[in-house]
């Protein structure tokens, strides 16, 4: 999973700035273009950082630095047994 190049403080600032620009009758498309984000990113950031203060964002950043996310190895692929002869029954062996 790629890391986010934005810090929590920058995200909060961008979300607030987008809200102010949209409130001042600026179109959403022009606002996102000016800030360099997409509507999907803004929606996700609003969901994750809604109601968070700047000091809470700093604390979150410090905790993420203390406890990095573990890296997960890709699962190994083991194909199923696809031998069709094992699953088919002979016509003479049908059960009544």
N, C-alpha and C positions, 0 to 999 in steps of 0.2 A: 504494500500500500504506500503510495507516495506521501511524502510529508508536506505539510501546509507551509508555503513560504511566508505567510502572514502570521504575525504574533497576535495574541488576543487583544492587546491594546489597539493595534492597527485595525483589527476587525471591528471593534466597538466604534472607533472613530469613523470608519467607512460606513457602517450601518446607520449611525446617527446623521452623518452628512447626507446620505441618500434620503433619509426621512425628511430632513429639512428642505432639500431641493425639491422633493416631490410635493411637499406641503406648500411650497411657493409656486405652484402651478407649472412646474417643469415636467415634461413628459418623462415617463419611466424609462423609455428607451434612451433618450438623451442623457438622463442621469447616470444610467449604468455605463454608457459609452464614455462619459466624462470621468467616471471613477475607475474604469478599466475592469469591470466585473460583469458577470452575466446574471440574468434573473434567477437562474438555478442556484448560483453561489449566494446571492443575496437572500434567497428564501431559506437556504440551509443555515446561513449565519444567523438570520433572525430567529430561527427555531432554536439554535444552540446557545445563543448569547442574549436572548430576550431577558430584560430586567437585570442584567449584570452590571455592577458598578466597575469603575476602573481599578479600584483596589482589589476587587474580587478577581478580575482578569489577571492582575499581576500575581496574585496568590496561585491561580490556576497554572500560570506559566511556570512558576517556581516548582510546583508539585510535579508537573510533567517533566521538568528537568531532573528532579530527584528520582522519579520512578518512570524510566523510559518504557515504552511498550515493548513487549517481547517479540522477537522475530519468529515467525512461524515458517517452518520448512514446508515446501510443497508436498502434498500427499503423494505417496507412491502409487502407481497404477498397477493393479493386478487384474488381468482380464479374467472374466468368468469362463467356466468350462463351456465351450460352445459346441461340443461334440453332440451332434443331433442324434446319433445312434443310441446314446444313453437315455434319452428322454422318450424315444418312440417305442411302442410295443408292437410286436408282430401281430398280424391279424389272427393267427391261431391261438394267441395267448390272451385274447380279450376276456375280461371278466364278465360273468352273466349279470 
